[in-house]
Amino acid sequence: AALLAVRSALPARTFTAPQQQQVVAQSAELQEAPGPLSRSTLLRSSAMLPAAAWPFAASAGAKVGGDAVVLNNKLSFQVASFGLQVYDDATAEELTKTSLEVGFRNFFASVLARNQKGFARGFKASGVPREDVFICGSVLSNQATDFNSAYELTKRGCDENLKAFAVGGIDYIDMIMLDYPCRDCDSIRGQWKAFEEMLASGKTKSLAVSNFSPAQLDCILQDKSATVPTVNQLPYAVGSFGPTDVEENRKRGIIVQAWSPLSSGSSKGKRVCKEIGQKYGKSGTQVELRWIVQSGATYSMQTKKRSHFEEDLNIFDFQLTQEEMDKISSSNSQR
């Protein structure tokens, strides 16, 4: 599902060598700080670095799963994620095993896909250690119309996630995500209360949202004691992106994750990426994903082909120039 908003183009930015040094230093501060990160630390971190940089760390050689970012709770979160789509459990199981064989270690198993059990079985069959993967589940409770009903529906959704993942021996998840916000702040706070309780129970390590506007994020953040969301999953693709999405989330300490970015966007943008890819020996698809990363976001891709899994993970060995970034950004169709 997509956010309904009129978008306009804004050139994305790459960052210089001195800025990269800032990134590495700031990432170290985030990772080494004792205890949970305070709001002041988050704001200082986001203010120090350019939007396209924070909180990305420079690569230190090839890694299984690709490069990673540091979330506001100090967890490592790999840039590339496999997001399961709507198909049966048997298909989900096989695709999960394939993605793990290729090297993916970050997974978005949404309740909307209706195949969390298939994902869990595929993970169990792979033999990959639990501590080596990052698993995100989701809850759909936006139909609630008041605080109490939002809380109850979200709490039930959290329990249903844990029951589904338990099929594969998974007794906790790394992240739980709200698929959509409720319509008003009071109901959103009800959703978030259930999430806070799941976090406190130790059944999830982090909280996230999807399709939240800045105003909806602030429904949560107005409570200074609330846990800050780590990730906001948004429609963000070459040729179709919100020019302030990354910045508005960054200044709140939140990372944007583009969902299924290759299935949307503009044909003009895709042509530009294909042309640029010839210079680097990369496909247009790989350039699209590289543009997302250098814009300051992460991505959750989807495919049924092994070759596409391999292609979508092989984007961390080249960097687009500022001129190329601007050229791709100028293809935005939602002006």
C-alpha positions in Angstrom: 0.0 0.0 0.0 1.2 3.5 -0.7 1.0 6.9 1.0 -1.3 9.2 -1.0 0.7 12.4 -1.3 2.0 14.7 -4.1 5.7 14.5 -4.3 8.3 16.8 -5.8 11.9 16.3 -6.8 14.9 17.2 -4.6 18.4 16.2 -5.5 19.8 13.4 -3.3 23.3 13.8 -1.9 26.4 11.7 -1.7 29.0 12.5 1.0 32.6 13.4 0.9 35.6 11.7 2.5 35.7 14.0 5.5 31.9 13.4 5.9 32.6 9.7 5.7 35.0 10.0 8.6 32.3 11.8 10.6 30.0 8.9 9.8 32.4 6.3 11.1 33.1 8.3 14.3 29.4 8.9 14.9 28.5 5.3 14.3 31.2 4.3 16.9 29.6 6.7 19.4 26.2 5.2 18.8 27.4 1.7 19.2 29.6 2.3 22.3 27.3 4.5 24.3 26.3 2.7 27.5 22.6 1.9 27.9 19.7 3.1 25.7 20.3 6.2 23.6 18.8 9.4 24.9 16.8 11.8 22.7 19.7 14.3 23.0 22.2 11.8 21.7 19.9 11.0 18.8 19.4 14.7 17.9 23.1 15.4 18.2 23.9 12.4 16.0 21.5 13.4 13.3 22.5 17.1 13.4 26.2 16.3 13.0 25.9 14.4 9.7 24.4 15.1 6.3 21.0 13.5 5.6 22.5 11.1 3.1 25.2 9.9 5.5 23.6 9.5 9.0 23.9 6.8 10.4 25.7 4.8 7.6 29.1 3.4 8.4 31.8 2.9 5.7 32.2 -0.6 4.4 35.1 -2.7 5.8 35.2 -5.3 3.1 32.5 -7.7 1.8 30.1 -8.9 4.5 27.4 -11.5 4.4 24.2 -9.6 3.9 25.9 -6.4 2.7 26.5 -3.1 4.5 24.6 -2.2 7.7 23.4 0.9 9.5 23.2 1.6 13.3 19.6 2.0 14.5 18.8 4.5 17.3 18.8 1.6 19.8 22.3 0.6 18.7 21.2 -2.5 16.8 23.0 -3.3 13.5 20.4 -3.2 10.7 21.5 -4.4 7.2 20.7 -2.1 4.4 19.3 -4.9 2.2 16.2 -6.8 3.4 14.1 -9.5 1.8 10.4 -8.6 2.2 8.1 -11.6 1.6 5.0 -11.0 -0.5 1.6 -12.6 -0.8 2.1 -16.3 -1.7 1.5 -19.6 0.1 3.6 -20.9 3.0 5.4 -23.5 0.8 6.6 -20.7 -1.6 7.6 -18.5 1.3 9.6 -21.4 2.8 11.6 -22.1 -0.4 12.2 -18.4 -1.1 13.5 -17.9 2.4 15.9 -20.7 2.0 17.1 -19.3 -1.3 17.6 -15.8 0.1 19.6 -17.1 3.0 21.8 -19.2 0.6 22.5 -16.1 -1.4 23.4 -14.1 1.7 20.4 -12.1 2.9 20.3 -11.8 6.7 17.6 -9.1 7.1 13.9 -10.2 6.7 10.5 -8.5 6.7 7.8 -11.1 7.2 4.6 -9.0 7.2 1.4 -10.3 8.6 -0.2 -9.0 5.3 1.7 -11.6 3.3 0.0 -14.4 5.3 3.0 -16.6 5.2 5.0 -16.0 8.4 4.9 -19.7 9.2 6.4 -20.5 5.8 9.2 -18.0 6.5 9.8 -19.5 9.9 10.0 -23.1 8.5 12.4 -21.9 5.8 14.6 -20.2 8.4 14.6 -23.3 10.6 15.5 -25.6 7.6 18.4 -23.4 6.6 20.5 -24.1 9.7 21.6 -20.4 9.9 22.1 -19.4 13.5 19.3 -17.3 15.0 21.8 -14.6 16.1 22.9 -14.1 12.5 19.6 -12.9 11.2 17.4 -9.8 11.7 13.7 -10.7 11.7 10.9 -8.1 11.5 7.2 -9.0 11.9 4.3 -6.7 11.6 0.8 -5.9 13.0 -2.2 -4.6 11.1 -4.5 -2.7 13.5 -5.2 0.6 11.8 -8.9 -0.1 11.6 -9.3 0.6 15.3 -11.0 3.9 16.1 -10.0 4.6 19.7 -7.2 4.1 22.2 -8.5 1.0 23.9 -9.5 -0.9 20.7 -6.2 0.1 19.1 -4.3 -1.3 22.1 -6.3 -4.5 22.2 -6.1 -5.2 18.5 -2.3 -4.4 18.4 -1.6 -6.6 21.4 -3.5 -9.5 19.8 -1.4 -8.9 16.6 1.9 -9.1 18.6 0.8 -12.4 20.1 -0.2 -13.8 16.7 3.3 -12.9 15.3 5.0 -14.8 18.0 2.8 -17.8 17.5 3.5 -17.9 13.8 7.3 -17.5 14.1 7.4 -20.2 16.9 6.7 -22.8 14.2 10.4 -22.3 13.2 11.7 -22.2 16.7 11.8 -18.4 16.7 11.0 -17.2 20.3 11.7 -13.5 19.8 11.9 -11.1 16.9 14.4 -8.3 16.3 11.7 -5.8 15.2 7.9 -5.4 15.2 6.4 -3.0 12.8 3.0 -1.3 12.5 1.9 -1.7 8.9 -0.3 1.4 9.1 -1.2 4.1 11.6 -4.6 4.6 13.0 -6.5 7.7 11.9 -6.0 9.8 15.0 -3.3 10.4 17.6 -5.2 8.8 20.5 -5.6 5.5 18.6 -1.9 5.6 17.4 -0.9 5.9 21.1 -3.0 2.9 21.8 -1.1 1.0 19.1 2.2 2.1 20.5 1.3 1.1 24.1 0.9 -2.5 23.0 4.3 -2.2 21.2 5.9 -0.8 24.3 4.7 -3.8 26.3 6.1 -6.2 23.8 9.4 -4.5 23.9 9.4 -4.5 27.7 8.7 -8.3 27.7 11.8 -9.0 25.6 9.9 -10.6 22.8 11.1 -7.9 20.4 14.3 -5.8 20.4 13.0 -2.8 18.5 9.8 -1.0 17.4 9.1 0.3 13.9 6.4 1.8 11.8 5.3 1.8 8.2 3.5 4.5 6.1 3.7 7.1 8.9 3.7 10.8 8.1 5.8 13.2 10.2 2.6 14.3 12.0 1.7 10.7 12.8 5.3 10.1 14.1 4.8 13.1 16.4 1.7 11.5 17.8 4.1 9.0 19.4 7.0 11.4 20.1 4.9 14.0 21.9 5.2 11.6 24.8 8.8 12.2 25.9 9.0 8.8 27.6 7.9 6.9 24.5 10.3 4.6 22.7 11.4 6.3 19.4 10.6 4.2 16.3 13.8 2.8 14.7 12.5 2.5 11.1 9.7 3.9 9.0 8.9 1.8 5.9 7.8 4.1 3.1 7.2 4.0 -0.7 10.6 5.4 -1.9 11.8 4.6 -5.4 13.6 6.2 -8.3 11.2 8.5 -10.0 8.7 8.4 -7.2 9.8 9.6 -3.8 9.0 12.2 -1.2 11.8 14.8 -1.2 11.6 15.3 2.5 11.0 11.7 3.6 14.5 10.8 4.6 15.3 14.2 6.2 12.0 14.4 8.3 12.6 10.9 9.6 16.4 11.4 10.1 15.9 14.4 12.4 13.6 12.3 14.5 16.3 9.6 14.8 14.4 7.2 12.4 15.7 5.3 9.3 13.6 5.1 6.2 13.2 1.7 4.6 11.9 1.7 1.0 9.5 -1.1 0.5 9.4 -3.0 -2.9 11.1 0.0 -4.6 11.8 -1.8 -7.9 8.1 -2.4 -8.5 7.3 1.3 -8.7 9.0 4.5 -9.9 9.1 6.1 -13.3 10.1 4.6 -16.7 12.3 7.7 -17.2 14.2 7.1 -14.0 14.7 3.5 -14.9 16.1 4.4 -18.3 18.6 6.8 -16.7 19.7 4.2 -14.2 20.2 1.6 -17.0 22.4 4.1 -18.8 24.5 4.9 -15.8 24.9 1.3 -14.9 26.9 0.7 -18.1 29.7 2.8 -16.7 30.0 0.5 -13.6 29.1 -2.8 -15.1 25.9 -2.8 -13.1 22.3 -3.3 -14.1 19.7 -0.5 -14.0 18.2 -2.3 -11.0 21.4 -2.2 -9.1 21.8 1.5 -9.8 18.2 2.1 -8.5 19.0 0.4 -5.3 22.4 2.2 -5.0 20.6 5.6 -5.4 18.3 4.7 -2.5 21.2 3.9 -0.3 23.1 7.0 -1.2 20.0 9.0 -0.6 20.2 7.9 3.1 17.6 5.1 3.0 17.6 1.3 3.2 15.4 -1.1 1.2 13.3 -4.2 1.4 13.2 -6.0 -2.0 11.0 -8.8 -3.3 11.6 -11.4 -5.9 11.1 -15.1 -6.7 14.3 -15.6 -8.8 17.6 -16.5 -7.3 19.4 -14.4 -9.9 17.5 -11.3 -8.7 18.4 -12.1 -5.0 22.0 -12.1 -6.1 21.7 -9.0 -8.2 19.9 -7.0 -5.5 22.5 -7.8 -2.9 25.5 -6.9 -5.1 25.4 -3.1 -4.8 28.0 -2.3 -2.2 31.1 -2.2 -4.4 30.5 1.0 -6.3 29.4 4.6 -5.6 27.4 7.0 -7.8 28.8 10.5 -8.3 26.9 13.6 -7.2 26.1 14.4 -10.8 24.6 10.9 -11.3 22.6 11.2 -8.1 21.1 14.5 -9.2 20.3 13.2 -12.7 18.5 10.2 -11.2 16.6 12.4 -8.7 15.5 14.8 -11.4 13.4 12.0 -13.0 10.9 12.2 -10.1 7.4 11.9 -11.7 5.5 13.2 -8.7 6.2 16.9 -8.8 
